[in-house]
Amino acid sequence: MDLPDYAIEAKALVKTYAATKTTPEMQALKGVDLSIPRGSIFGLLGPNGAGKSTFINILAGLCRKTSGVVRIWGRDIDERPRDARAAIGVVPQEIAADPFFTPRESLEVQAGMYGVPRAERRTDELLAALGLSDKANAYVRQLSGGMKRRLMVAKAMVHNPPVLILDEPTAGVDVELRRQLWSYVVELNRKGVTIVLTTHYLEEAQELCDQIAIVNRGEVVACEPKASLLQRIDTRNVVVTPAEPIAAPPNLAGFETRARPEGAFAVTYRTGQSSVEQVLAAVRAAGLHIADVATEDPSLEDVFLSLTYGAENEAPA
């Protein structure tokens, strides 16, 4: 069988939640079109309430779409629901594991639910890969939060799915665990697993993802390769360290300035209207002597804010 070009496809996907006694009708997804390339690490970003979790819940079979078409690994979720679900593993935000099971028992039960024959189960392999071998026979309730998070990843992989969805996988975990988790995820991707990631750590998405979609108010406002997305912003920063300490960043006509640590300040300019030399000239005209200077390209956070906070939304401080 030929492999599909896209691990996940959504066309004109709509989800409307019916009105209740206390809440009005709410359209969580408004005709979403999204194609996630096979073999990619794909970032799905958006503010709280944008529709990311609704989209993932539809893929996982936890929520029924109102209309539209969704395919997972080329399998329509309406026509071949069981085959479609078998093609994905989902690591939810919430930790869901029976506290009275051991990690080994949790993986064995999960594999049984997917119909994986005993001879084909990879319980010990997954426990080792996620650093849980020494806790294989401890009760889940005795594990730390980070260990439980790793167990959730292992549970999502028991049936060897070609697509792994990670919904805020590193929320609330320490830096070392985050590194370990991403090392494993990157290795999975090298072996051909398509990774779909939602995260509030934008620097994490910028480092890991090769394509990113940004969702806002139930609509896809951008879906591009990361490099292309970062080029959307036509602003750059010049970070200036003055030779003498200053109490506050100077006011420079035509430029925005912001304080940086250790007495430095950043000057933002538009590439089509100004240049670095014009910025430095304005700094000198303000009577400051420059000890050091550096330039910064826009970050994913800059792009995210520009696309999700418009005139009717006030960007956060």
ChimeraX attribute file (.defattr): number of C-alpha atoms within 10 A of each C-alpha:
attribute: neighborCount
match mode: 1-to-1
recipient: residues
	/A:1	3
	/A:2	5
	/A:3	9
	/A:4	13
	/A:5	14
	/A:6	18
	/A:7	26
	/A:8	25
	/A:9	21
	/A:10	20
	/A:11	15
	/A:12	14
	/A:13	22
	/A:14	22
	/A:15	23
	/A:16	15
	/A:17	14
	/A:18	10
	/A:19	10
	/A:20	8
	/A:21	5
	/A:22	5
	/A:23	9
	/A:24	10
	/A:25	10
	/A:26	11
	/A:27	16
	/A:28	21
	/A:29	26
	/A:30	17
	/A:31	18
	/A:32	22
	/A:33	17
	/A:34	18
	/A:35	17
	/A:36	24
	/A:37	17
	/A:38	20
	/A:39	19
	/A:40	20
	/A:41	24
	/A:42	26
	/A:43	27
	/A:44	25
	/A:45	24
	/A:46	25
	/A:47	17
	/A:48	11
	/A:49	13
	/A:50	20
	/A:51	24
	/A:52	23
	/A:53	17
	/A:54	19
	/A:55	23
	/A:56	20
	/A:57	16
	/A:58	16
	/A:59	25
	/A:60	20
	/A:61	14
	/A:62	11
	/A:63	14
	/A:64	16
	/A:65	21
	/A:66	13
	/A:67	15
	/A:68	14
	/A:69	17
	/A:70	24
	/A:71	21
	/A:72	25
	/A:73	23
	/A:74	19
	/A:75	20
	/A:76	19
	/A:77	19
	/A:78	13
	/A:79	10
	/A:80	13
	/A:81	16
	/A:82	14
	/A:83	15
	/A:84	22
	/A:85	20
	/A:86	18
	/A:87	19
	/A:88	26
	/A:89	25
	/A:90	22
	/A:91	24
	/A:92	20
	/A:93	16
	/A:94	11
	/A:95	14
	/A:96	12
	/A:97	18
	/A:98	13
	/A:99	14
	/A:100	13
	/A:101	16
	/A:102	20
	/A:103	30
	/A:104	23
	/A:105	18
	/A:106	23
	/A:107	28
	/A:108	18
	/A:109	16
	/A:110	18
	/A:111	23
	/A:112	15
	/A:113	11
	/A:114	13
	/A:115	12
	/A:116	17
	/A:117	10
	/A:118	11
	/A:119	6
	/A:120	10
	/A:121	18
	/A:122	18
	/A:123	23
	/A:124	14
	/A:125	14
	/A:126	21
	/A:127	21
	/A:128	14
	/A:129	15
	/A:130	19
	/A:131	16
	/A:132	22
	/A:133	16
	/A:134	9
	/A:135	17
	/A:136	20
	/A:137	13
	/A:138	16
	/A:139	17
	/A:140	23
	/A:141	15
	/A:142	13
	/A:143	17
	/A:144	9
	/A:145	15
	/A:146	18
	/A:147	18
	/A:148	20
	/A:149	26
	/A:150	23
	/A:151	28
	/A:152	26
	/A:153	23
	/A:154	26
	/A:155	24
	/A:156	22
	/A:157	23
	/A:158	24
	/A:159	24
	/A:160	17
	/A:161	17
	/A:162	22
	/A:163	27
	/A:164	25
	/A:165	23
	/A:166	24
	/A:167	21
	/A:168	16
	/A:169	23
	/A:170	23
	/A:171	14
	/A:172	11
	/A:173	13
	/A:174	11
	/A:175	10
	/A:176	9
	/A:177	15
	/A:178	16
	/A:179	12
	/A:180	14
	/A:181	21
	/A:182	15
	/A:183	12
	/A:184	14
	/A:185	20
	/A:186	16
	/A:187	12
	/A:188	17
	/A:189	18
	/A:190	12
	/A:191	11
	/A:192	14
	/A:193	22
	/A:194	27
	/A:195	26
	/A:196	23
	/A:197	22
	/A:198	24
	/A:199	19
	/A:200	16
	/A:201	13
	/A:202	17
	/A:203	12
	/A:204	16
	/A:205	23
	/A:206	18
	/A:207	10
	/A:208	17
	/A:209	18
	/A:210	15
	/A:211	22
	/A:212	26
	/A:213	22
	/A:214	22
	/A:215	24
	/A:216	23
	/A:217	18
	/A:218	22
	/A:219	20
	/A:220	21
	/A:221	15
	/A:222	17
	/A:223	20
	/A:224	14
	/A:225	15
	/A:226	20
	/A:227	13
	/A:228	12
	/A:229	19
	/A:230	19
	/A:231	14
	/A:232	13
	/A:233	17
	/A:234	13
	/A:235	17
	/A:236	20
	/A:237	22
	/A:238	20
	/A:239	20
	/A:240	24
	/A:241	22
	/A:242	18
	/A:243	13
	/A:244	10
	/A:245	11
	/A:246	13
	/A:247	7
	/A:248	13
	/A:249	18
	/A:250	18
	/A:251	14
	/A:252	14
	/A:253	10
	/A:254	12
	/A:255	14
	/A:256	14
	/A:257	20
	/A:258	15
	/A:259	16
	/A:260	14
	/A:261	7
	/A:262	8
	/A:263	16
	/A:264	20
	/A:265	22
	/A:266	22
	/A:267	23
	/A:268	21
	/A:269	21
	/A:270	15
	/A:271	13
	/A:272	8
	/A:273	9
	/A:274	15
	/A:275	14
	/A:276	18
	/A:277	9
	/A:278	12
	/A:279	21
	/A:280	18
	/A:281	11
	/A:282	18
	/A:283	19
	/A:284	12
	/A:285	11
	/A:286	13
	/A:287	9
	/A:288	17
	/A:289	15
	/A:290	14
	/A:291	11
	/A:292	11
	/A:293	14
	/A:294	11
	/A:295	14
	/A:296	12
	/A:297	14
	/A:298	16
	/A:299	16
	/A:300	22
	/A:301	15
	/A:302	15
	/A:303	17
	/A:304	21
	/A:305	15
	/A:306	13
	/A:307	16
	/A:308	19
	/A:309	14
	/A:310	10
	/A:311	7
	/A:312	6
	/A:313	8
	/A:314	10
	/A:315	11
	/A:316	6
	/A:317	3
